[in-house]
């Protein structure tokens, strides 16, 4: 014979059964108690501490080297027509300077990536440390 908590027989129960909730919480507690010690690192090492030193802004900033690539494969070094060989020789000279000037690569939107990749490889092979791409900033509404 079953006992009913509600006033009507067969009516809905007005109390919440918290037993399943307690069971789930206990299982989660046990899982976290077991996995927490496993998350510790086995080998203890003394990590170095970094110190942030702000550089003073140099008044004599090195002007960047701009390499432009058009859709049809024409190369421009600082807005003057150039070839891959001329770019390579200029970058090898610039790579020896201290501080090294950054290289900025500009390309048409429809330029094949193969042409841009060639310029990046040339700059890397010559030892240029800072190679970047020039893009247009996104519009405010987007």
C-alpha positions as a printed Julia matrix, in Angstrom:
142×3 Matrix{Float64}:
  0.0    0.0     0.0
  1.47   3.37   -1.06
  1.34   6.57    0.93
  0.53   9.87   -0.77
  1.89  13.23    0.42
 -0.69  15.33   -1.42
 -4.19  15.88   -0.09
 -5.84  14.28   -3.06
 -5.22  10.74   -3.93
 -3.31  10.5    -7.21
 -2.71  14.27   -7.32
  0.63  15.91   -8.11
  3.27  16.03   -5.4
  4.1   19.51   -4.08
  7.54  18.65   -2.71
 10.79  18.48   -4.65
 12.72  15.23   -4.47
 16.33  16.29   -3.75
 17.8   12.8    -3.49
 18.97  12.64   -7.15
 20.5   16.1    -6.81
 22.44  15.07   -3.71
 23.61  11.89   -5.46
 24.94  13.86   -8.45
 26.68  16.39   -6.21
 28.39  13.63   -4.2
 29.6   11.93   -7.38
 31.01  15.25   -8.65
 32.7   15.87   -5.31
 34.37  12.44   -5.43
 35.5   12.99   -9.05
 37.08  16.36   -8.17
 38.75  14.92   -5.08
 40.36  12.19   -7.19
 41.42  14.34  -10.16
 42.79  17.36   -8.27
 45.99  15.66   -7.06
 46.6   14.36  -10.59
 46.67  17.89  -12.0
 49.82  18.81  -10.07
 53.08  18.74  -11.99
 55.31  15.79  -11.18
 58.62  17.58  -11.71
 59.15  20.66   -9.58
 61.18  23.36  -11.34
 62.01  26.91  -10.34
 60.63  29.05  -13.16
 62.46  32.29  -13.95
 60.77  35.56  -13.16
 60.45  38.08  -15.95
 61.02  41.75  -15.45
 59.25  44.15  -17.74
 61.42  47.04  -18.79
 59.77  49.71  -20.84
 61.87  50.85  -23.74
 62.3   54.51  -24.21
 60.86  55.59  -27.5
 63.66  56.23  -29.9
 63.36  59.51  -31.69
 65.25  58.16  -34.67
 62.89  55.38  -35.75
 64.12  53.3   -38.65
 61.85  53.74  -41.67
 60.32  50.47  -42.87
 61.11  48.82  -46.18
 57.92  48.55  -48.23
 57.59  45.81  -50.83
 54.47  45.98  -53.01
 53.21  43.09  -55.13
 50.6   43.69  -57.82
 48.05  41.25  -59.14
 50.04  40.57  -62.33
 53.28  39.83  -60.43
 55.1   43.18  -60.58
 57.32  43.99  -57.59
 57.94  47.45  -56.15
 60.6   48.25  -53.56
 59.73  51.48  -51.71
 57.33  52.43  -54.55
 59.97  51.95  -57.28
 59.76  49.09  -59.82
 62.06  46.23  -58.87
 62.84  42.54  -59.39
 63.16  39.61  -57.0
 66.95  39.7   -57.29
 67.11  43.42  -56.47
 64.81  42.92  -53.49
 66.96  40.02  -52.29
 70.2   42.03  -52.5
 68.64  45.08  -50.79
 67.25  42.95  -47.95
 70.61  41.23  -47.41
 72.22  44.66  -46.96
 69.41  45.89  -44.66
 69.57  42.7   -42.54
 73.12  43.63  -41.47
 72.06  47.01  -40.04
 71.38  47.63  -36.37
 68.56  48.26  -35.64
 67.07  46.28  -38.45
 64.26  48.02  -40.35
 60.92  46.21  -40.53
 59.68  44.85  -43.85
 56.11  45.72  -44.82
 54.5   43.72  -47.61
 51.61  45.28  -49.5
 49.62  43.34  -52.07
 46.45  43.66  -54.09
 43.41  41.88  -52.75
 43.42  39.53  -55.76
 47.17  38.79  -55.78
 48.02  35.1   -55.72
 49.43  34.0   -52.41
 52.32  32.29  -54.21
 53.74  35.71  -55.16
 53.43  37.04  -51.63
 54.96  33.87  -50.19
 57.99  34.3   -52.46
 58.64  37.75  -50.96
 58.22  36.44  -47.4
 60.67  33.6   -48.08
 63.21  36.01  -49.56
 62.97  38.25  -46.49
 63.34  35.3   -44.11
 66.28  33.82  -46.01
 68.1   37.16  -45.88
 67.67  37.3   -42.09
 65.0   39.95  -41.71
 63.45  39.65  -38.24
 60.29  41.74  -38.66
 58.12  40.94  -41.66
 54.52  42.16  -41.68
 51.56  42.7   -43.97
 49.84  46.0   -44.62
 46.04  45.84  -44.72
 43.2   48.31  -44.64
 41.55  48.7   -41.25
 37.99  47.39  -40.9
 35.17  49.89  -41.22
 33.61  51.15  -37.98
 30.14  49.71  -38.69
 31.35  46.12  -39.12
